[in-house]
């Protein structure tokens, strides 16, 4: 669950992200993609607790050449097969 930013918000770098997730070993992944699906930034972060719904906050820096629409994705990698799971956008 992403609490900030909200859909439609105008954001800039550094981007402050907050929410809550129940993540295996408290590890989440944060990715920002442009309107064409190109990855702008991808980084890992931690929730406050392991495997129970708990808060996270992160600040990520990114660079774009011009103003562009982006999509924020917060998700986990499956410990079983490495696929992306529980994707919040």
trRosetta pair geometry for C-beta under 8 A, 3 or more apart (Angstrom, degrees):
i j d omega theta_ij theta_ji phi_ij phi_ji
1 19 5.0 -174 99 -173 61 109
1 20 5.1 1 59 57 109 81
1 21 6.9 -175 25 -72 66 62
1 88 5.9 -156 -80 -121 19 155
2 5 7.6 -10 156 56 117 43
2 17 6.9 -55 -143 -165 102 95
2 18 7.6 110 -162 82 60 43
2 19 4.3 -70 -114 -75 35 143
2 72 6.6 126 -133 106 161 124
2 74 5.7 148 -72 13 104 132
2 88 5.1 165 -20 135 96 125
2 89 7.6 -67 6 130 140 8
3 18 4.9 -46 64 103 107 91
3 19 4.7 169 2 -96 79 62
3 20 7.3 57 -28 -7 112 81
4 9 7.8 38 -157 -18 71 170
4 16 6.7 -5 118 109 118 89
4 17 6.6 -177 95 -144 70 34
4 18 4.6 26 45 42 98 98
4 19 7.4 -162 30 -55 55 76
5 9 3.9 -127 177 63 119 148
5 11 5.3 -112 -35 -74 164 121
5 15 7.2 -74 -17 -165 120 100
5 16 7.8 104 -50 75 85 68
5 17 7.1 -63 -4 -105 71 65
5 72 7.0 130 48 -4 96 154
6 9 5.0 107 58 -35 69 114
11 15 5.2 38 171 -116 129 103
11 70 7.3 -77 56 54 120 126
12 15 7.2 -179 85 -76 28 73
13 60 7.8 -72 -132 111 85 62
13 61 5.0 76 -173 -150 110 60
13 62 4.9 -146 -94 51 126 62
13 63 6.8 -39 -9 -73 170 45
14 59 4.9 38 151 174 129 99
14 60 6.3 168 -161 82 86 27
14 61 4.6 -50 -99 -82 89 73
14 62 8.0 116 -121 9 50 65
15 32 7.1 111 32 -72 163 146
15 59 7.0 164 79 -154 43 54
15 60 5.2 -18 58 62 95 83
15 61 7.7 169 14 -87 73 25
15 62 6.8 3 -3 12 116 109
15 72 7.7 -164 158 -97 147 126
16 57 7.2 -5 -174 -171 86 98
16 58 7.7 168 -152 88 45 45
16 59 5.2 -18 -100 -101 67 83
17 30 6.3 149 65 -135 167 142
17 56 7.8 -9 114 114 95 96
17 57 6.7 165 88 -153 57 51
17 58 4.8 -8 58 60 105 89
17 59 7.4 179 18 -83 75 32
17 60 6.8 14 -3 6 119 104
17 72 6.7 178 -111 -166 124 143
17 74 7.2 160 169 -71 137 125
18 55 7.2 -11 -168 -166 89 99
18 56 7.0 179 -145 92 48 57
18 57 4.5 -6 -102 -105 86 87
18 58 7.9 178 -74 22 48 59
19 55 7.3 171 101 -145 28 61
19 56 6.0 -8 66 56 70 90
19 74 6.4 167 53 51 148 170
19 88 7.1 177 168 104 164 157
20 47 7.4 74 -155 -137 50 121
20 53 5.4 42 156 -179 118 87
20 54 6.2 -171 -150 96 89 16
20 55 5.2 -48 -95 -92 83 47
20 56 6.8 150 -106 11 30 77
21 28 5.3 92 66 -84 161 134
21 47 5.2 -134 65 -75 90 137
21 53 7.1 -144 127 -133 10 59
21 54 7.3 -37 64 58 51 60
21 56 6.0 -6 20 -4 103 127
21 74 6.7 -133 -64 143 138 120
21 76 7.2 157 170 -47 134 110
21 86 7.1 118 -150 133 106 136
21 88 7.6 -133 -91 0 106 136
22 47 7.8 -106 -102 75 20 175
22 51 6.1 30 -180 -172 88 33
22 52 5.6 -45 -125 -168 98 11
22 53 4.7 -45 -61 -68 97 56
22 54 7.3 99 -94 8 56 72
22 86 8.0 -128 61 -144 77 165
23 26 5.4 85 83 -139 107 19
23 27 5.6 -151 150 57 128 40
23 28 5.0 -106 -87 -62 157 81
23 47 5.1 146 27 3 118 128
23 50 7.4 -82 85 -139 69 48
23 51 7.1 -94 81 -73 32 39
23 76 5.0 177 -132 -92 92 130
23 86 8.0 -150 -94 73 74 149
24 27 6.7 -34 84 42 67 91
24 50 7.4 19 -169 -165 26 86
24 51 6.2 40 -103 -80 44 88
24 76 6.2 116 24 -178 91 140
24 79 5.2 -120 148 -34 165 122
25 50 5.7 -12 -124 -131 21 111
25 51 7.8 40 -32 -41 30 88
25 79 7.9 113 -2 -79 112 126
26 46 4.8 33 136 -161 106 89
26 47 4.7 -133 -155 54 79 80
26 48 7.3 -129 -142 71 124 14
26 49 6.3 -162 -96 112 112 19
26 50 4.5 -73 -40 -85 92 66
26 51 7.8 -73 -55 -16 63 54
26 54 7.5 -31 -123 64 96 132
27 44 6.2 -20 -165 -166 95 116
27 45 7.9 145 -154 79 52 35
27 46 6.2 -36 -96 -103 49 69
27 47 8.0 -93 -28 9 12 83
27 76 6.8 108 95 -134 74 91
27 77 7.7 -32 111 33 116 93
28 44 7.0 149 83 -158 44 64
28 45 5.4 -24 68 68 93 83
28 46 7.1 154 20 -107 83 17
28 47 6.1 83 -19 -38 116 92
28 56 6.1 -41 25 -88 145 173
28 74 5.8 5 172 -174 127 93
28 75 7.0 144 -162 76 81 23
28 76 5.8 -67 -115 -80 60 76
29 42 7.0 -2 -179 -170 103 88
29 43 7.6 170 -155 93 62 29
29 44 5.5 -41 -103 -101 65 67
29 45 7.7 148 -104 22 19 73
29 73 8.0 -6 107 114 89 93
29 74 7.2 161 80 -153 50 47
29 75 5.5 -27 61 69 98 74
29 76 6.7 145 9 -105 91 27
29 77 6.4 70 -22 -31 133 89
29 84 7.6 -94 60 -123 138 95
30 41 7.8 -6 114 113 90 97
30 42 7.3 169 89 -149 53 43
30 43 5.6 -15 61 65 96 75
30 44 7.4 153 17 -109 79 16
30 45 5.8 28 -11 2 118 118
30 58 5.9 -146 -25 76 162 159
30 60 6.3 -157 112 -43 136 148
30 72 7.3 -21 -164 -167 89 90
30 73 7.3 154 -156 85 42 57
30 74 5.5 -10 -102 -103 72 77
31 39 6.2 -61 -165 -133 108 99
31 41 7.1 -179 -146 93 46 55
31 42 4.6 3 -108 -107 87 83
31 72 7.7 150 83 -159 49 44
31 73 4.5 -13 63 62 95 106
31 75 7.6 -18 13 23 108 105
32 39 7.5 103 77 -161 51 58
32 40 4.5 -49 100 60 98 112
32 41 4.9 27 37 46 106 89
32 42 7.8 -145 27 -66 60 52
32 60 7.2 178 -17 103 125 141
32 62 6.0 -72 63 -63 146 165
32 70 5.3 4 -176 179 99 130
32 71 7.2 159 -154 78 53 44
32 72 5.6 -21 -102 -101 78 64
32 73 7.5 -178 -81 21 30 75
33 37 5.4 -8 172 -150 134 34
33 38 6.2 151 -159 71 81 33
33 39 5.5 -45 -100 -95 82 45
33 40 6.4 172 -109 1 23 86
33 70 6.6 152 79 -158 37 75
33 71 5.2 -16 61 58 89 95
33 73 6.8 25 1 -4 105 117
34 37 7.2 -48 69 20 65 17
34 38 4.9 -3 36 55 108 91
34 40 5.9 104 -41 -50 86 109
34 64 7.5 131 -89 -119 118 125
34 68 5.3 -25 -137 149 108 135
34 69 7.0 99 -166 80 64 61
34 70 5.8 -50 -104 -102 46 72
34 71 7.9 121 -150 15 3 80
35 68 6.6 -132 -5 178 101 93
35 69 4.5 61 -64 72 110 107
35 70 7.5 -88 -43 -80 65 32
35 71 7.8 116 -90 -18 43 98
39 42 5.6 -14 -172 -38 128 112
40 62 5.1 51 143 -166 111 138
40 63 8.0 -168 -173 59 98 45
40 64 6.4 -28 -136 -74 131 98
40 70 6.5 -42 5 -126 148 124
41 60 5.7 151 126 162 149 128
41 61 7.6 165 -108 87 156 41
41 62 4.3 -110 -31 -94 132 113
43 58 7.6 172 94 -179 117 142
43 60 5.8 175 34 -116 135 121
45 56 6.0 108 122 -174 121 126
45 58 4.4 -74 -102 -82 159 134
46 56 6.9 -173 104 -122 36 108
47 50 7.7 149 74 -79 104 33
47 54 4.7 117 159 82 113 99
47 55 6.8 153 -157 87 83 28
47 56 4.5 -74 -103 -64 65 105
48 54 4.3 -124 58 157 90 124
48 55 5.4 32 -5 60 123 74
48 56 7.0 -155 -19 -77 73 56
49 52 5.1 -30 113 58 128 98
49 54 3.8 141 31 -44 96 159
56 74 7.9 163 75 -158 140 140
64 67 7.6 94 107 -102 130 15
64 68 5.3 -129 -179 21 149 121
64 70 7.9 -125 -62 -62 150 123
71 89 5.7 -11 -179 -160 106 112
72 89 6.6 147 80 -153 58 56
73 87 5.8 -25 -160 -160 105 98
73 88 7.2 145 -155 75 51 49
73 89 5.4 -19 -98 -97 71 81
74 87 7.6 143 75 -155 43 48
74 88 4.8 -16 61 60 93 102
74 89 8.0 -178 21 -77 67 36
75 84 4.8 24 140 -169 151 97
75 85 6.4 148 -176 67 100 36
75 86 5.8 153 -143 82 69 66
75 87 4.3 -15 -90 -99 122 65
75 88 6.9 179 -71 19 65 64
76 84 7.6 134 74 -157 37 53
76 85 5.3 -35 73 67 87 89
76 86 5.4 25 23 49 101 115
77 82 5.5 -15 -178 -151 111 49
77 83 7.2 150 -154 73 64 23
77 84 6.5 -45 -100 -96 57 47
77 85 7.2 98 -152 16 12 89
78 81 5.2 7 94 48 129 70
78 82 6.1 -52 63 6 83 11
78 83 4.8 15 14 51 125 74
78 84 7.6 -59 -15 -4 88 3
78 85 4.8 92 -65 -23 88 127
84 87 5.8 43 146 -67 113 110
